[in-house]
Amino acid sequence: MGYRILETDDIPAYLRERGHWDETADPQVREVSDGNMNRVFLASNADGTRSLALKQALPWVRVAGPSWPMNPDRADAEARAYEQVARVAPDKIPAIHGYDPENYALVMEDMSDLEVLRTLLNEGTPYGPHTSARTGEFVAQFSFATSDFGMASADRKTLIAASVSPELCKITEDVVLSEPYIEHEHNHWHEGLDDLAREFRADTRLRTEVADLRHTFMTSAQALLHGDLHTGSIMVGEREGAPVIRVFDPEFSFVGPIGYDLGLYWANVLVSEERARALGSLSDHADQLRLSWEAFETEFRRLWPTRVDTFFDDAYLDRFLRKVWTESIGYAGTEIIRRIIGFAHLTDLTTLPDPVPASRRTLLLGRELVVRREELTSPQAVRDAVASLG
């Protein structure tokens, strides 16, 4: 039949055709699209005892429409990432019921009983003791399993070949790791940040360090990544009295440097802290980078004895983890900067009564993380850098 863009009225028949709905009555369907890229529908029976989510990649960026074309095969990358994660961390992603590559559509568990982490944080809810630790574990489990430590060499080469995503990687290379440091139509910022935006574009040291991180992003194929791991791609809540985390939307998934996933999450952690500071509502924000790193490192070390290539000894593991830490700090800085003077700003800051003071502090922190990443060798060193901003 070929690719077709699904509308709300199409969903009941589609789910039946694909074998996902066998109840007598058609499901009730509503569109709940919220992100920048795709359409999402929820389908449920009349009494709400059964429900599914369907996500379809459009041939353009949803919020821009046909004026910004985008290959829908990004859904292939998302399905591939879910398949890999399901082998090692099925408790941290939504259950996937099926993928239709012809229509670039995923059918998965309905997560409407959970909340997007960013939404909760913006409302003043603390992270709690589990969220960042489980996010760190997720990165460790996913990255180890898809690295040369956790996967046979031939299988890794096949994974790398299948996971090449030039279009989506180019977006990151440009939007995150280039455009904020040049004059570009995508860039925008709040009034009151003109001087810092100008200084960052003229900052030779900053640009050189970002160039180094950009080149690493382009050339380092350490593991399969989520590729867009932030507080808006994590859902949290409770089920049967136990805390639940679900990492979703890995459509930017590609094989790259492990530190990129950690860095994106840390950038969001640090921005959420600045929001809380501005509102006088700081709670457990300062612990989150440490908790996620400690969980990542602990889980990666726990998995280390299972590595398939034993040539890499324990001394090499120490060196490797130091490199991951340093790159993570740098990528956190680049993500902070692009979220304030580049493209796609964060509601953590934009919804503040006066976004400028917190944005200035956070921008300056972003620069520190990029240019001093070799010096900031521990979570405490990062805390000191935050404190130095006054």
Order of alpha helices (4+ residues) and beta strands (2+ residues): alpha-beta-beta-beta-beta-beta-alpha-beta-beta-beta-alpha-alpha-alpha-alpha-alpha-alpha-beta-beta-beta-beta-alpha-alpha-alpha-alpha-alpha-alpha
